[in-house]
Amino acid sequence: MKRIRENDWLLIGKEEIRTYLRGPSDHKLKKWLEIGMPVYVECGEWVAHADNIEEFFKALTRRRARDIE
């Protein structure tokens, strides 16, 4: 995925994570969190490492379609 800025491996805030993921809806974000998207939340602020999100989607898309609900 395209980087937001130089040295942007740390994504801070829900909107920055959403921008990194190319604007998914709240529903999609919630679904991805429910199935294990690596996001840390402290005092209501979302924090994620871009590489962890990349690895999450690599693993997720390795599944065959019939294995996914």
C-alpha positions as CSV (number, residue, x, y, z in Angstrom):
1,M,0.0,0.0,0.0
2,K,1.1,3.6,-0.6
3,R,2.8,5.3,2.3
4,I,1.2,8.5,3.7
5,R,4.5,10.2,4.5
6,E,8.2,9.5,4.9
7,N,8.8,7.4,8.0
8,D,5.1,6.6,8.3
9,W,5.4,3.1,9.7
10,L,3.5,4.3,12.8
11,L,-0.1,5.2,12.0
12,I,-1.7,7.3,14.7
13,G,-5.5,7.8,14.8
14,K,-8.4,6.0,13.2
15,E,-8.5,8.5,10.3
16,E,-4.8,8.0,9.5
17,I,-5.3,4.2,9.6
18,R,-8.4,4.6,7.4
19,T,-6.4,6.7,4.9
20,Y,-3.6,4.1,4.8
21,L,-6.3,1.5,4.0
22,R,-7.8,3.7,1.3
23,G,-10.9,4.8,3.1
24,P,-12.9,1.7,4.2
25,S,-16.2,2.3,5.9
26,D,-16.7,2.0,9.7
27,H,-18.4,-1.3,9.1
28,K,-15.4,-2.7,7.3
29,L,-13.0,-1.4,9.9
30,K,-15.1,-3.0,12.6
31,K,-15.2,-6.4,10.8
32,W,-11.4,-6.3,10.2
33,L,-10.8,-5.6,13.9
34,E,-13.1,-8.4,14.9
35,I,-11.1,-10.9,12.9
36,G,-7.8,-9.7,14.3
37,M,-6.5,-6.6,12.4
38,P,-3.6,-5.4,14.7
39,V,-4.6,-2.1,16.1
40,Y,-3.8,-0.9,19.6
41,V,-6.3,1.4,21.3
42,E,-5.3,3.6,24.3
43,C,-7.6,6.3,25.7
44,G,-9.7,6.0,22.6
45,E,-6.8,6.7,20.2
46,W,-5.9,4.1,17.6
47,V,-2.3,3.2,16.8
48,A,-1.0,0.6,14.3
49,H,2.2,-0.3,12.6
50,A,1.9,-0.3,8.9
51,D,3.9,-3.5,8.5
52,N,1.6,-5.4,10.9
53,I,-1.4,-4.3,8.9
54,E,0.3,-5.4,5.7
55,E,1.0,-8.8,7.2
56,F,-2.5,-9.1,8.4
57,F,-3.9,-8.6,4.9
58,K,-1.3,-10.9,3.4
59,A,-2.4,-13.7,5.8
60,L,-6.1,-12.9,5.3
61,T,-5.9,-13.0,1.5
62,R,-4.0,-16.4,1.5
63,R,-7.2,-18.1,2.5
64,R,-9.4,-19.7,-0.1
65,A,-12.7,-17.9,-0.6
66,R,-14.7,-20.9,0.6
67,D,-12.9,-20.7,3.9
68,I,-14.2,-17.2,4.5
69,E,-17.7,-16.5,5.7
